[in-house]
Amino acid sequence: MPYVNFKITREGATAEQKAALIKGVTQLLVDVLGKNPQTTVVVIDEVDTDNWGIGGESVTVRRRDGR
């Protein structure tokens, strides 16, 4: 049973975009590894930009500063 966990910042990914990710990664596992799509689990976690850091700064700060 494959388990895939995406973590993305909470910045407006639409329900349609998330559905496309779920469908696409499931199909990728079928095509590449021959996995059963009925037992493939895909989870998308959305993280506030204040709670995601890169290079010692939050994504909120980096976006505010144009980086």
CHARMM internal coordinates of N, CA and C (Angstrom, degrees):
IC EDIT
DIST 1 N 1 CA 1.4464
DIST 1 CA 1 C 1.5287
ANGL 1 N 1 CA 1 C 108.97
DIST 1 C 2 N 1.3113
ANGL 1 CA 1 C 2 N 119.11
DIHE 1 N 1 CA 1 C 2 N 100.91
DIST 2 N 2 CA 1.4620
ANGL 1 C 2 N 2 CA 121.25
DIHE 1 CA 1 C 2 N 2 CA 177.63
DIST 2 CA 2 C 1.5321
ANGL 2 N 2 CA 2 C 110.90
DIHE 1 C 2 N 2 CA 2 C -66.50
DIST 2 C 3 N 1.3217
ANGL 2 CA 2 C 3 N 114.87
DIHE 2 N 2 CA 2 C 3 N 144.11
DIST 3 N 3 CA 1.4588
ANGL 2 C 3 N 3 CA 122.53
DIHE 2 CA 2 C 3 N 3 CA 176.33
DIST 3 CA 3 C 1.5194
ANGL 3 N 3 CA 3 C 107.12
DIHE 2 C 3 N 3 CA 3 C -130.33
DIST 3 C 4 N 1.3286
ANGL 3 CA 3 C 4 N 117.10
DIHE 3 N 3 CA 3 C 4 N 120.91
DIST 4 N 4 CA 1.4574
ANGL 3 C 4 N 4 CA 122.25
DIHE 3 CA 3 C 4 N 4 CA -179.99
DIST 4 CA 4 C 1.5219
ANGL 4 N 4 CA 4 C 107.50
DIHE 3 C 4 N 4 CA 4 C -120.25
DIST 4 C 5 N 1.3441
ANGL 4 CA 4 C 5 N 116.40
DIHE 4 N 4 CA 4 C 5 N 131.34
DIST 5 N 5 CA 1.4560
ANGL 4 C 5 N 5 CA 121.39
DIHE 4 CA 4 C 5 N 5 CA -178.99
DIST 5 CA 5 C 1.5284
ANGL 5 N 5 CA 5 C 109.27
DIHE 4 C 5 N 5 CA 5 C -123.56
DIST 5 C 6 N 1.3296
ANGL 5 CA 5 C 6 N 115.93
DIHE 5 N 5 CA 5 C 6 N 111.22
DIST 6 N 6 CA 1.4609
ANGL 5 C 6 N 6 CA 122.28
DIHE 5 CA 5 C 6 N 6 CA 173.91
DIST 6 CA 6 C 1.5164
ANGL 6 N 6 CA 6 C 108.19
DIHE 5 C 6 N 6 CA 6 C -90.33
DIST 6 C 7 N 1.3037
ANGL 6 CA 6 C 7 N 117.16
DIHE 6 N 6 CA 6 C 7 N 139.17
DIST 7 N 7 CA 1.4597
ANGL 6 C 7 N 7 CA 122.33
DIHE 6 CA 6 C 7 N 7 CA 170.72
DIST 7 CA 7 C 1.5224
ANGL 7 N 7 CA 7 C 106.51
DIHE 6 C 7 N 7 CA 7 C -121.77
DIST 7 C 8 N 1.3239
ANGL 7 CA 7 C 8 N 115.02
DIHE 7 N 7 CA 7 C 8 N 121.57
DIST 8 N 8 CA 1.4613
ANGL 7 C 8 N 8 CA 121.06
DIHE 7 CA 7 C 8 N 8 CA -179.86
DIST 8 CA 8 C 1.5230
ANGL 8 N 8 CA 8 C 108.05
DIHE 7 C 8 N 8 CA 8 C -130.24
DIST 8 C 9 N 1.3259
ANGL 8 CA 8 C 9 N 115.86
DIHE 8 N 8 CA 8 C 9 N 156.60
DIST 9 N 9 CA 1.4515
ANGL 8 C 9 N 9 CA 118.41
DIHE 8 CA 8 C 9 N 9 CA 174.92
DIST 9 CA 9 C 1.5300
ANGL 9 N 9 CA 9 C 109.03
DIHE 8 C 9 N 9 CA 9 C -74.06
DIST 9 C 10 N 1.3177
ANGL 9 CA 9 C 10 N 114.42
DIHE 9 N 9 CA 9 C 10 N 148.12
DIST 10 N 10 CA 1.4638
ANGL 9 C 10 N 10 CA 121.50
DIHE 9 CA 9 C 10 N 10 CA -179.67
DIST 10 CA 10 C 1.5231
ANGL 10 N 10 CA 10 C 108.08
DIHE 9 C 10 N 10 CA 10 C -81.68
DIST 10 C 11 N 1.3245
ANGL 10 CA 10 C 11 N 114.99
DIHE 10 N 10 CA 10 C 11 N 87.18
DIST 11 N 11 CA 1.4679
ANGL 10 C 11 N 11 CA 119.95
DIHE 10 CA 10 C 11 N 11 CA -177.12
DIST 11 CA 11 C 1.5204
ANGL 11 N 11 CA 11 C 111.95
DIHE 10 C 11 N 11 CA 11 C -137.84
DIST 11 C 12 N 1.3021
ANGL 11 CA 11 C 12 N 116.87
DIHE 11 N 11 CA 11 C 12 N 30.63
DIST 12 N 12 CA 1.4502
ANGL 11 C 12 N 12 CA 118.11
DIHE 11 CA 11 C 12 N 12 CA 171.00
DIST 12 CA 12 C 1.5073
ANGL 12 N 12 CA 12 C 117.30
DIHE 11 C 12 N 12 CA 12 C 101.80
DIST 12 C 13 N 1.3255
ANGL 12 CA 12 C 13 N 118.83
DIHE 12 N 12 CA 12 C 13 N 20.70
DIST 13 N 13 CA 1.4662
ANGL 12 C 13 N 13 CA 118.84
DIHE 12 CA 12 C 13 N 13 CA 172.11
DIST 13 CA 13 C 1.5271
ANGL 13 N 13 CA 13 C 106.74
DIHE 12 C 13 N 13 CA 13 C -62.31
DIST 13 C 14 N 1.3058
ANGL 13 CA 13 C 14 N 116.57
DIHE 13 N 13 CA 13 C 14 N 129.79
DIST 14 N 14 CA 1.4613
ANGL 13 C 14 N 14 CA 120.50
DIHE 13 CA 13 C 14 N 14 CA -176.50
DIST 14 CA 14 C 1.5267
ANGL 14 N 14 CA 14 C 110.47
DIHE 13 C 14 N 14 CA 14 C -79.98
DIST 14 C 15 N 1.3127
ANGL 14 CA 14 C 15 N 115.16
DIHE 14 N 14 CA 14 C 15 N 163.02
DIST 15 N 15 CA 1.4656
ANGL 14 C 15 N 15 CA 120.40
DIHE 14 CA 14 C 15 N 15 CA 175.63
DIST 15 CA 15 C 1.5208
ANGL 15 N 15 CA 15 C 110.19
DIHE 14 C 15 N 15 CA 15 C -58.65
DIST 15 C 16 N 1.3256
ANGL 15 CA 15 C 16 N 116.66
DIHE 15 N 15 CA 15 C 16 N -36.96
DIST 16 N 16 CA 1.4683
ANGL 15 C 16 N 16 CA 121.15
DIHE 15 CA 15 C 16 N 16 CA 179.47
DIST 16 CA 16 C 1.5280
ANGL 16 N 16 CA 16 C 111.16
DIHE 15 C 16 N 16 CA 16 C -66.05
DIST 16 C 17 N 1.3268
ANGL 16 CA 16 C 17 N 117.33
DIHE 16 N 16 CA 16 C 17 N -41.45
DIST 17 N 17 CA 1.4588
ANGL 16 C 17 N 17 CA 120.80
DIHE 16 CA 16 C 17 N 17 CA 178.33
DIST 17 CA 17 C 1.5294
ANGL 17 N 17 CA 17 C 111.16
DIHE 16 C 17 N 17 CA 17 C -64.73
DIST 17 C 18 N 1.3196
ANGL 17 CA 17 C 18 N 116.17
DIHE 17 N 17 CA 17 C 18 N -42.53
DIST 18 N 18 CA 1.4630
ANGL 17 C 18 N 18 CA 119.65
DIHE 17 CA 17 C 18 N 18 CA 179.18
DIST 18 CA 18 C 1.5266
ANGL 18 N 18 CA 18 C 110.58
DIHE 17 C 18 N 18 CA 18 C -66.27
DIST 18 C 19 N 1.3197
ANGL 18 CA 18 C 19 N 117.63
DIHE 18 N 18 CA 18 C 19 N -39.54
DIST 19 N 19 CA 1.4686
ANGL 18 C 19 N 19 CA 120.76
DIHE 18 CA 18 C 19 N 19 CA 176.67
DIST 19 CA 19 C 1.5244
ANGL 19 N 19 CA 19 C 110.51
DIHE 18 C 19 N 19 CA 19 C -61.41
DIST 19 C 20 N 1.3406
ANGL 19 CA 19 C 20 N 116.78
DIHE 19 N 19 CA 19 C 20 N -38.69
DIST 20 N 20 CA 1.4668
ANGL 19 C 20 N 20 CA 120.75
DIHE 19 CA 19 C 20 N 20 CA 178.79
DIST 20 CA 20 C 1.5241
ANGL 20 N 20 CA 20 C 110.74
DIHE 19 C 20 N 20 CA 20 C -65.68
DIST 20 C 21 N 1.3423
ANGL 20 CA 20 C 21 N 117.85
DIHE 20 N 20 CA 20 C 21 N -39.11
DIST 21 N 21 CA 1.4621
ANGL 20 C 21 N 21 CA 120.71
DIHE 20 CA 20 C 21 N 21 CA 176.17
DIST 21 CA 21 C 1.5215
ANGL 21 N 21 CA 21 C 110.84
DIHE 20 C 21 N 21 CA 21 C -62.14
DIST 21 C 22 N 1.3177
ANGL 21 CA 21 C 22 N 116.66
DIHE 21 N 21 CA 21 C 22 N -46.36
DIST 22 N 22 CA 1.4619
ANGL 21 C 22 N 22 CA 120.76
DIHE 21 CA 21 C 22 N 22 CA -179.65
DIST 22 CA 22 C 1.5234
ANGL 22 N 22 CA 22 C 110.89
DIHE 21 C 22 N 22 CA 22 C -60.59
DIST 22 C 23 N 1.3144
ANGL 22 CA 22 C 23 N 116.14
DIHE 22 N 22 CA 22 C 23 N -47.26
DIST 23 N 23 CA 1.4642
ANGL 22 C 23 N 23 CA 120.54
DIHE 22 CA 22 C 23 N 23 CA -179.60
DIST 23 CA 23 C 1.5285
ANGL 23 N 23 CA 23 C 110.64
DIHE 22 C 23 N 23 CA 23 C -65.11
DIST 23 C 24 N 1.3278
ANGL 23 CA 23 C 24 N 116.57
DIHE 23 N 23 CA 23 C 24 N -44.21
DIST 24 N 24 CA 1.4582
ANGL 23 C 24 N 24 CA 121.00
DIHE 23 CA 23 C 24 N 24 CA -176.08
DIST 24 CA 24 C 1.5207
ANGL 24 N 24 CA 24 C 113.60
DIHE 23 C 24 N 24 CA 24 C -66.47
DIST 24 C 25 N 1.3162
ANGL 24 CA 24 C 25 N 117.26
DIHE 24 N 24 CA 24 C 25 N -44.48
DIST 25 N 25 CA 1.4682
ANGL 24 C 25 N 25 CA 119.13
DIHE 24 CA 24 C 25 N 25 CA -179.02
DIST 25 CA 25 C 1.5259
ANGL 25 N 25 CA 25 C 110.35
DIHE 24 C 25 N 25 CA 25 C -70.39
DIST 25 C 26 N 1.3160
ANGL 25 CA 25 C 26 N 116.65
DIHE 25 N 25 CA 25 C 26 N -34.22
DIST 26 N 26 CA 1.4617
ANGL 25 C 26 N 26 CA 119.38
DIHE 25 CA 25 C 26 N 26 CA 175.83
DIST 26 CA 26 C 1.5199
ANGL 26 N 26 CA 26 C 110.22
DIHE 25 C 26 N 26 CA 26 C -61.91
DIST 26 C 27 N 1.3293
ANGL 26 CA 26 C 27 N 116.57
DIHE 26 N 26 CA 26 C 27 N -46.20
DIST 27 N 27 CA 1.4605
ANGL 26 C 27 N 27 CA 120.23
DIHE 26 CA 26 C 27 N 27 CA 179.60
DIST 27 CA 27 C 1.5180
ANGL 27 N 27 CA 27 C 111.64
DIHE 26 C 27 N 27 CA 27 C -65.47
DIST 27 C 28 N 1.3272
ANGL 27 CA 27 C 28 N 117.80
DIHE 27 N 27 CA 27 C 28 N -36.28
DIST 28 N 28 CA 1.4581
ANGL 27 C 28 N 28 CA 121.57
DIHE 27 CA 27 C 28 N 28 CA 177.52
DIST 28 CA 28 C 1.5234
ANGL 28 N 28 CA 28 C 110.74
DIHE 27 C 28 N 28 CA 28 C -60.38
DIST 28 C 29 N 1.3258
ANGL 28 CA 28 C 29 N 117.23
DIHE 28 N 28 CA 28 C 29 N -42.91
DIST 29 N 29 CA 1.4602
ANGL 28 C 29 N 29 CA 120.70
DIHE 28 CA 28 C 29 N 29 CA 178.70
DIST 29 CA 29 C 1.5238
ANGL 29 N 29 CA 29 C 111.49
DIHE 28 C 29 N 29 CA 29 C -66.99
DIST 29 C 30 N 1.3174
ANGL 29 CA 29 C 30 N 117.11
DIHE 29 N 29 CA 29 C 30 N -33.89
DIST 30 N 30 CA 1.4715
ANGL 29 C 30 N 30 CA 120.85
DIHE 29 CA 29 C 30 N 30 CA 174.68
DIST 30 CA 30 C 1.5246
ANGL 30 N 30 CA 30 C 109.57
DIHE 29 C 30 N 30 CA 30 C -65.20
DIST 30 C 31 N 1.3342
ANGL 30 CA 30 C 31 N 116.50
DIHE 30 N 30 CA 30 C 31 N -50.28
DIST 31 N 31 CA 1.4643
ANGL 30 C 31 N 31 CA 121.53
DIHE 30 CA 30 C 31 N 31 CA -174.98
DIST 31 CA 31 C 1.5277
ANGL 31 N 31 CA 31 C 113.48
DIHE 30 C 31 N 31 CA 31 C -67.34
DIST 31 C 32 N 1.3236
ANGL 31 CA 31 C 32 N 117.04
DIHE 31 N 31 CA 31 C 32 N -42.57
DIST 32 N 32 CA 1.4610
ANGL 31 C 32 N 32 CA 120.50
DIHE 31 CA 31 C 32 N 32 CA -173.30
DIST 32 CA 32 C 1.5261
ANGL 32 N 32 CA 32 C 112.64
DIHE 31 C 32 N 32 CA 32 C -87.25
DIST 32 C 33 N 1.3292
ANGL 32 CA 32 C 33 N 116.26
DIHE 32 N 32 CA 32 C 33 N -42.36
DIST 33 N 33 CA 1.4610
ANGL 32 C 33 N 33 CA 119.56
DIHE 32 CA 32 C 33 N 33 CA -173.58
DIST 33 CA 33 C 1.5243
ANGL 33 N 33 CA 33 C 113.98
DIHE 32 C 33 N 33 CA 33 C -111.50
DIST 33 C 34 N 1.3357
ANGL 33 CA 33 C 34 N 116.79
DIHE 33 N 33 CA 33 C 34 N -1.57
DIST 34 N 34 CA 1.4623
ANGL 33 C 34 N 34 CA 120.07
DIHE 33 CA 33 C 34 N 34 CA 179.80
DIST 34 CA 34 C 1.5237
ANGL 34 N 34 CA 34 C 113.72
DIHE 33 C 34 N 34 CA 34 C 68.46
DIST 34 C 35 N 1.3310
ANGL 34 CA 34 C 35 N 117.26
DIHE 34 N 34 CA 34 C 35 N 27.43
DIST 35 N 35 CA 1.4623
ANGL 34 C 35 N 35 CA 121.30
DIHE 34 CA 34 C 35 N 35 CA -177.53
DIST 35 CA 35 C 1.5264
ANGL 35 N 35 CA 35 C 111.27
DIHE 34 C 35 N 35 CA 35 C -77.43
DIST 35 C 36 N 1.3083
ANGL 35 CA 35 C 36 N 114.89
DIHE 35 N 35 CA 35 C 36 N 153.58
DIST 36 N 36 CA 1.4578
ANGL 35 C 36 N 36 CA 121.90
DIHE 35 CA 35 C 36 N 36 CA 178.55
DIST 36 CA 36 C 1.5293
ANGL 36 N 36 CA 36 C 108.69
DIHE 35 C 36 N 36 CA 36 C -79.39
DIST 36 C 37 N 1.3253
ANGL 36 CA 36 C 37 N 118.78
DIHE 36 N 36 CA 36 C 37 N 120.38
DIST 37 N 37 CA 1.4649
ANGL 36 C 37 N 37 CA 120.15
DIHE 36 CA 36 C 37 N 37 CA -179.18
DIST 37 CA 37 C 1.5294
ANGL 37 N 37 CA 37 C 112.72
DIHE 36 C 37 N 37 CA 37 C -64.73
DIST 37 C 38 N 1.3228
ANGL 37 CA 37 C 38 N 116.97
DIHE 37 N 37 CA 37 C 38 N -23.92
DIST 38 N 38 CA 1.4684
ANGL 37 C 38 N 38 CA 120.06
DIHE 37 CA 37 C 38 N 38 CA -179.33
DIST 38 CA 38 C 1.5278
ANGL 38 N 38 CA 38 C 113.17
DIHE 37 C 38 N 38 CA 38 C -71.18
DIST 38 C 39 N 1.3291
ANGL 38 CA 38 C 39 N 116.64
DIHE 38 N 38 CA 38 C 39 N -17.93
DIST 39 N 39 CA 1.4607
ANGL 38 C 39 N 39 CA 119.93
DIHE 38 CA 38 C 39 N 39 CA 179.54
DIST 39 CA 39 C 1.5269
ANGL 39 N 39 CA 39 C 112.42
DIHE 38 C 39 N 39 CA 39 C -115.89
DIST 39 C 40 N 1.3246
ANGL 39 CA 39 C 40 N 116.93
DIHE 39 N 39 CA 39 C 40 N 11.99
DIST 40 N 40 CA 1.4598
ANGL 39 C 40 N 40 CA 122.06
DIHE 39 CA 39 C 40 N 40 CA 178.96
DIST 40 CA 40 C 1.5245
ANGL 40 N 40 CA 40 C 109.31
DIHE 39 C 40 N 40 CA 40 C -90.55
DIST 40 C 41 N 1.3217
ANGL 40 CA 40 C 41 N 115.63
DIHE 40 N 40 CA 40 C 41 N 126.54
DIST 41 N 41 CA 1.4626
ANGL 40 C 41 N 41 CA 121.87
DIHE 40 CA 40 C 41 N 41 CA -178.37
DIST 41 CA 41 C 1.5289
ANGL 41 N 41 CA 41 C 108.77
DIHE 40 C 41 N 41 CA 41 C -108.92
DIST 41 C 42 N 1.3276
ANGL 41 CA 41 C 42 N 116.53
DIHE 41 N 41 CA 41 C 42 N 130.15
DIST 42 N 42 CA 1.4577
ANGL 41 C 42 N 42 CA 122.22
DIHE 41 CA 41 C 42 N 42 CA 176.72
DIST 42 CA 42 C 1.5276
ANGL 42 N 42 CA 42 C 107.86
DIHE 41 C 42 N 42 CA 42 C -126.14
DIST 42 C 43 N 1.3245
ANGL 42 CA 42 C 43 N 116.00
DIHE 42 N 42 CA 42 C 43 N 127.05
DIST 43 N 43 CA 1.4632
ANGL 42 C 43 N 43 CA 121.56
DIHE 42 CA 42 C 43 N 43 CA 179.85
DIST 43 CA 43 C 1.5260
ANGL 43 N 43 CA 43 C 107.85
DIHE 42 C 43 N 43 CA 43 C -122.62
DIST 43 C 44 N 1.3266
ANGL 43 CA 43 C 44 N 116.26
DIHE 43 N 43 CA 43 C 44 N 134.92
DIST 44 N 44 CA 1.4628
ANGL 43 C 44 N 44 CA 121.42
DIHE 43 CA 43 C 44 N 44 CA 175.25
DIST 44 CA 44 C 1.5283
ANGL 44 N 44 CA 44 C 107.46
DIHE 43 C 44 N 44 CA 44 C -115.24
DIST 44 C 45 N 1.3262
ANGL 44 CA 44 C 45 N 116.04
DIHE 44 N 44 CA 44 C 45 N 116.69
DIST 45 N 45 CA 1.4593
ANGL 44 C 45 N 45 CA 121.79
DIHE 44 CA 44 C 45 N 45 CA 175.00
DIST 45 CA 45 C 1.5177
ANGL 45 N 45 CA 45 C 108.18
DIHE 44 C 45 N 45 CA 45 C -101.00
DIST 45 C 46 N 1.3149
ANGL 45 CA 45 C 46 N 116.16
DIHE 45 N 45 CA 45 C 46 N 128.90
DIST 46 N 46 CA 1.4596
ANGL 45 C 46 N 46 CA 121.31
DIHE 45 CA 45 C 46 N 46 CA 176.04
DIST 46 CA 46 C 1.5272
ANGL 46 N 46 CA 46 C 108.50
DIHE 45 C 46 N 46 CA 46 C -103.71
DIST 46 C 47 N 1.3356
ANGL 46 CA 46 C 47 N 115.88
DIHE 46 N 46 CA 46 C 47 N 126.88
DIST 47 N 47 CA 1.4532
ANGL 46 C 47 N 47 CA 122.33
DIHE 46 CA 46 C 47 N 47 CA -174.28
DIST 47 CA 47 C 1.5257
ANGL 47 N 47 CA 47 C 108.85
DIHE 46 C 47 N 47 CA 47 C -114.76
DIST 47 C 48 N 1.3260
ANGL 47 CA 47 C 48 N 116.18
DIHE 47 N 47 CA 47 C 48 N 132.62
DIST 48 N 48 CA 1.4609
ANGL 47 C 48 N 48 CA 119.67
DIHE 47 CA 47 C 48 N 48 CA 175.11
DIST 48 CA 48 C 1.5188
ANGL 48 N 48 CA 48 C 109.76
DIHE 47 C 48 N 48 CA 48 C -59.82
DIST 48 C 49 N 1.3210
ANGL 48 CA 48 C 49 N 117.47
DIHE 48 N 48 CA 48 C 49 N 143.79
DIST 49 N 49 CA 1.4651
ANGL 48 C 49 N 49 CA 120.86
DIHE 48 CA 48 C 49 N 49 CA -177.92
DIST 49 CA 49 C 1.5224
ANGL 49 N 49 CA 49 C 112.30
DIHE 48 C 49 N 49 CA 49 C -64.38
DIST 49 C 50 N 1.3430
ANGL 49 CA 49 C 50 N 118.12
DIHE 49 N 49 CA 49 C 50 N -23.02
DIST 50 N 50 CA 1.4677
ANGL 49 C 50 N 50 CA 120.59
DIHE 49 CA 49 C 50 N 50 CA 174.25
DIST 50 CA 50 C 1.5264
ANGL 50 N 50 CA 50 C 111.71
DIHE 49 C 50 N 50 CA 50 C -68.66
DIST 50 C 51 N 1.3248
ANGL 50 CA 50 C 51 N 116.90
DIHE 50 N 50 CA 50 C 51 N -20.88
DIST 51 N 51 CA 1.4654
ANGL 50 C 51 N 51 CA 121.90
DIHE 50 CA 50 C 51 N 51 CA -175.96
DIST 51 CA 51 C 1.5240
ANGL 51 N 51 CA 51 C 113.10
DIHE 50 C 51 N 51 CA 51 C -103.63
DIST 51 C 52 N 1.3298
ANGL 51 CA 51 C 52 N 117.24
DIHE 51 N 51 CA 51 C 52 N 13.32
DIST 52 N 52 CA 1.4634
ANGL 51 C 52 N 52 CA 121.83
DIHE 51 CA 51 C 52 N 52 CA -178.64
DIST 52 CA 52 C 1.5159
ANGL 52 N 52 CA 52 C 106.88
DIHE 51 C 52 N 52 CA 52 C -127.48
DIST 52 C 53 N 1.3152
ANGL 52 CA 52 C 53 N 116.95
DIHE 52 N 52 CA 52 C 53 N 119.23
DIST 53 N 53 CA 1.4562
ANGL 52 C 53 N 53 CA 120.06
DIHE 52 CA 52 C 53 N 53 CA -177.76
DIST 53 CA 53 C 1.5113
ANGL 53 N 53 CA 53 C 113.05
DIHE 52 C 53 N 53 CA 53 C -114.65
DIST 53 C 54 N 1.3208
ANGL 53 CA 53 C 54 N 115.12
DIHE 53 N 53 CA 53 C 54 N 146.06
DIST 54 N 54 CA 1.4661
ANGL 53 C 54 N 54 CA 123.04
DIHE 53 CA 53 C 54 N 54 CA 175.92
DIST 54 CA 54 C 1.5255
ANGL 54 N 54 CA 54 C 107.07
DIHE 53 C 54 N 54 CA 54 C -137.74
DIST 54 C 55 N 1.2906
ANGL 54 CA 54 C 55 N 116.64
DIHE 54 N 54 CA 54 C 55 N 127.34
DIST 55 N 55 CA 1.4636
ANGL 54 C 55 N 55 CA 120.20
DIHE 54 CA 54 C 55 N 55 CA 176.94
DIST 55 CA 55 C 1.5178
ANGL 55 N 55 CA 55 C 114.00
DIHE 54 C 55 N 55 CA 55 C 58.77
DIST 55 C 56 N 1.3190
ANGL 55 CA 55 C 56 N 116.97
DIHE 55 N 55 CA 55 C 56 N 33.57
DIST 56 N 56 CA 1.4596
ANGL 55 C 56 N 56 CA 120.67
DIHE 55 CA 55 C 56 N 56 CA 177.28
DIST 56 CA 56 C 1.5139
ANGL 56 N 56 CA 56 C 115.32
DIHE 55 C 56 N 56 CA 56 C 84.56
DIST 56 C 57 N 1.3332
ANGL 56 CA 56 C 57 N 117.17
DIHE 56 N 56 CA 56 C 57 N 5.10
DIST 57 N 57 CA 1.4612
ANGL 56 C 57 N 57 CA 121.11
DIHE 56 CA 56 C 57 N 57 CA -179.88
DIST 57 CA 57 C 1.5234
ANGL 57 N 57 CA 57 C 109.64
DIHE 56 C 57 N 57 CA 57 C -130.72
DIST 57 C 58 N 1.3233
ANGL 57 CA 57 C 58 N 115.20
DIHE 57 N 57 CA 57 C 58 N 152.36
DIST 58 N 58 CA 1.4635
ANGL 57 C 58 N 58 CA 118.44
DIHE 57 CA 57 C 58 N 58 CA 175.37
DIST 58 CA 58 C 1.5299
ANGL 58 N 58 CA 58 C 109.68
DIHE 57 C 58 N 58 CA 58 C -73.55
DIST 58 C 59 N 1.3007
ANGL 58 CA 58 C 59 N 115.29
DIHE 58 N 58 CA 58 C 59 N 155.72
DIST 59 N 59 CA 1.4674
ANGL 58 C 59 N 59 CA 119.92
DIHE 58 CA 58 C 59 N 59 CA 176.39
DIST 59 CA 59 C 1.5250
ANGL 59 N 59 CA 59 C 109.93
DIHE 58 C 59 N 59 CA 59 C -61.54
DIST 59 C 60 N 1.3293
ANGL 59 CA 59 C 60 N 117.28
DIHE 59 N 59 CA 59 C 60 N -33.82
DIST 60 N 60 CA 1.4684
ANGL 59 C 60 N 60 CA 120.76
DIHE 59 CA 59 C 60 N 60 CA 177.61
DIST 60 CA 60 C 1.5206
ANGL 60 N 60 CA 60 C 110.47
DIHE 59 C 60 N 60 CA 60 C -56.31
DIST 60 C 61 N 1.3328
ANGL 60 CA 60 C 61 N 116.99
DIHE 60 N 60 CA 60 C 61 N -47.87
DIST 61 N 61 CA 1.4654
ANGL 60 C 61 N 61 CA 122.05
DIHE 60 CA 60 C 61 N 61 CA -179.89
DIST 61 CA 61 C 1.5165
ANGL 61 N 61 CA 61 C 110.30
DIHE 60 C 61 N 61 CA 61 C -65.51
DIST 61 C 62 N 1.3131
ANGL 61 CA 61 C 62 N 117.15
DIHE 61 N 61 CA 61 C 62 N -44.95
DIST 62 N 62 CA 1.4685
ANGL 61 C 62 N 62 CA 121.08
DIHE 61 CA 61 C 62 N 62 CA -179.16
DIST 62 CA 62 C 1.5284
ANGL 62 N 62 CA 62 C 110.88
DIHE 61 C 62 N 62 CA 62 C -61.51
DIST 62 C 63 N 1.3133
ANGL 62 CA 62 C 63 N 117.30
DIHE 62 N 62 CA 62 C 63 N -42.38
DIST 63 N 63 CA 1.4698
ANGL 62 C 63 N 63 CA 119.98
DIHE 62 CA 62 C 63 N 63 CA 179.23
DIST 63 CA 63 C 1.5229
ANGL 63 N 63 CA 63 C 110.48
DIHE 62 C 63 N 63 CA 63 C -67.58
DIST 63 C 64 N 1.3155
ANGL 63 CA 63 C 64 N 116.22
DIHE 63 N 63 CA 63 C 64 N -40.77
DIST 64 N 64 CA 1.4645
ANGL 63 C 64 N 64 CA 120.02
DIHE 63 CA 63 C 64 N 64 CA 178.61
DIST 64 CA 64 C 1.5237
ANGL 64 N 64 CA 64 C 111.76
DIHE 63 C 64 N 64 CA 64 C -59.96
DIST 64 C 65 N 1.3473
ANGL 64 CA 64 C 65 N 115.03
DIHE 64 N 64 CA 64 C 65 N -37.05
DIST 65 N 65 CA 1.4587
ANGL 64 C 65 N 65 CA 120.60
DIHE 64 CA 64 C 65 N 65 CA -178.21
DIST 65 CA 65 C 1.5328
ANGL 65 N 65 CA 65 C 112.97
DIHE 64 C 65 N 65 CA 65 C -88.78
DIST 65 C 66 N 1.3251
ANGL 65 CA 65 C 66 N 116.68
DIHE 65 N 65 CA 65 C 66 N 5.35
DIST 66 N 66 CA 1.4611
ANGL 65 C 66 N 66 CA 120.26
DIHE 65 CA 65 C 66 N 66 CA 176.01
DIST 66 CA 66 C 1.5162
ANGL 66 N 66 CA 66 C 114.78
DIHE 65 C 66 N 66 CA 66 C 78.71
DIST 66 C 67 N 1.3366
ANGL 66 CA 66 C 67 N 116.77
DIHE 66 N 66 CA 66 C 67 N 24.37
DIST 67 N 67 CA 1.4594
ANGL 66 C 67 N 67 CA 119.92
DIHE 66 CA 66 C 67 N 67 CA 179.00
DIST 67 CA 67 C 1.4941
ANGL 67 N 67 CA 67 C 111.12
DIHE 66 C 67 N 67 CA 67 C -111.46
END
COOR INIT
IC SEED 1 N 1 CA 1 C
IC BUILD
